[in-house]
Amino acid sequence: MNGLIIKPKWLDRIILYGKDIEVRGSITNHTGEKIYLLEKGTCKCIAVANLECSGVIRDEEHWEFLKPRHQIDKSWEAITKIYKQPCFWYLKRPHIIDPFIYRHPKGAVIWVKDVEKLRIEDIGPVYGRL
């Protein structure tokens, strides 16, 4: 199963507060898949969700409709400065799982393909405690 890398602040909002829209710079081919939600910078997987669909955010009106579900109070102008063509990714039924440490491939920024769970004996002191 593939894993989506998400900053801890936004991952908390997805799991605890109902955030179900991620904004990215492109659509994804992973729609219809169950995915791991990976906490950026920690090598921890703490949740799963279904990546239901993705699409282009067409205009300011469309953004205003999606913004409450994204839970960021940024204007259309601010979003289009960050992303040349902003896109939404709809995460359905996110839920917490027993956390595990995964092997983070060098250079992975958005996705980790085929997330590899590490055994305790593989982890060593560099990963700290779960």
C-alpha positions as CSV (number, residue, x, y, z in Angstrom):
1,M,0.0,0.0,0.0
2,N,1.3,3.5,-0.8
3,G,1.6,6.3,1.7
4,L,0.9,10.0,1.4
5,I,3.3,12.3,3.3
6,I,1.5,15.0,5.4
7,K,2.8,17.6,7.8
8,P,1.9,16.7,11.4
9,K,-0.4,19.8,11.8
10,W,-2.6,18.8,8.9
11,L,-2.5,15.1,9.7
12,D,-3.9,15.9,13.1
13,R,-6.7,17.9,11.5
14,I,-7.5,15.0,9.1
15,I,-7.7,12.5,11.9
16,L,-9.2,14.5,14.7
17,Y,-11.2,17.4,13.1
18,G,-12.7,16.2,9.9
19,K,-10.3,17.8,7.4
20,D,-11.0,15.7,4.2
21,I,-9.5,17.8,1.5
22,E,-5.7,18.1,0.7
23,V,-4.6,20.7,-1.8
24,R,-1.7,19.7,-4.0
25,G,-0.2,20.9,-7.3
26,S,-1.5,18.2,-9.5
27,I,-4.2,15.5,-9.6
28,T,-3.2,12.0,-8.6
29,N,-3.5,8.6,-10.2
30,H,-4.0,6.9,-6.8
31,T,-7.8,7.6,-6.6
32,G,-9.9,4.7,-5.4
33,E,-7.0,3.4,-3.3
34,K,-6.7,2.8,0.4
35,I,-3.5,4.7,1.5
36,Y,-1.4,5.1,4.6
37,L,-1.2,8.6,6.0
38,L,2.5,9.3,6.9
39,E,3.6,11.9,9.3
40,K,6.2,14.1,7.6
41,G,9.6,14.1,9.3
42,T,9.0,11.3,11.7
43,C,9.0,8.0,9.6
44,K,5.7,7.2,11.4
45,C,2.5,5.9,9.9
46,I,-0.4,6.6,12.1
47,A,-3.6,6.3,10.0
48,V,-5.2,5.1,6.8
49,A,-7.8,6.6,4.5
50,N,-9.4,6.1,1.1
51,L,-8.2,8.5,-1.5
52,E,-11.7,8.8,-3.1
53,C,-11.0,11.3,-5.9
54,S,-9.0,14.3,-7.1
55,G,-9.6,17.2,-9.4
56,V,-8.6,20.7,-10.5
57,I,-9.9,23.5,-8.4
58,R,-11.5,25.4,-11.2
59,D,-11.8,29.0,-9.8
60,E,-12.3,31.1,-6.8
61,E,-16.0,30.0,-6.3
62,H,-14.9,26.3,-6.3
63,W,-12.1,27.1,-3.8
64,E,-14.6,28.9,-1.5
65,F,-16.8,25.8,-1.6
66,L,-13.8,23.5,-0.7
67,K,-12.0,25.8,1.8
68,P,-14.0,24.9,4.9
69,R,-13.3,21.2,4.3
70,H,-9.6,22.0,3.8
71,Q,-9.5,24.0,7.0
72,I,-7.1,26.6,5.9
73,D,-8.2,30.2,5.7
74,K,-6.2,31.2,2.6
75,S,-7.6,33.3,-0.3
76,W,-7.8,32.1,-3.9
77,E,-4.9,34.5,-4.7
78,A,-2.7,33.0,-2.0
79,I,-3.5,29.4,-3.1
80,T,-2.7,30.2,-6.8
81,K,0.6,31.8,-5.7
82,I,1.6,28.5,-4.0
83,Y,0.2,26.2,-6.8
84,K,0.2,27.0,-10.5
85,Q,-2.8,24.8,-10.9
86,P,-4.3,23.9,-7.4
87,C,-5.9,20.5,-7.2
88,F,-8.0,18.8,-4.4
89,W,-7.5,15.3,-3.1
90,Y,-10.6,14.0,-1.2
91,L,-9.7,11.7,1.7
92,K,-12.6,9.5,2.9
93,R,-12.9,7.6,6.1
94,P,-9.5,8.4,7.7
95,H,-8.9,6.5,10.9
96,I,-6.1,5.9,13.3
97,I,-4.2,2.6,13.2
98,D,-1.6,1.1,15.5
99,P,1.4,3.3,14.5
100,F,4.4,1.8,13.0
101,I,7.8,3.0,11.7
102,Y,8.4,2.8,8.0
103,R,11.5,3.0,5.8
104,H,11.5,6.5,4.2
105,P,13.1,6.4,0.7
106,K,15.6,9.1,-0.1
107,G,14.0,11.9,-2.1
108,A,10.3,11.0,-1.3
109,V,8.3,14.2,-0.8
110,I,4.7,13.4,-1.6
111,W,4.4,9.6,-1.9
112,V,6.1,6.6,-0.5
113,K,5.4,3.7,-2.8
114,D,4.8,0.3,-1.2
115,V,5.3,1.4,2.4
116,E,7.7,-1.0,4.2
117,K,7.0,-1.5,7.9
118,L,10.2,-1.9,9.9
119,R,10.7,-4.4,12.7
120,I,11.9,-3.2,16.1
121,E,15.3,-4.8,15.5
122,D,15.6,-2.8,12.2
123,I,14.9,0.5,13.8
124,G,17.9,1.3,16.0
125,P,18.3,4.5,18.1
126,V,17.9,7.0,15.2
127,Y,14.1,6.6,15.2
128,G,13.5,7.1,18.9
129,R,10.3,5.8,20.5
130,L,6.8,5.4,19.1
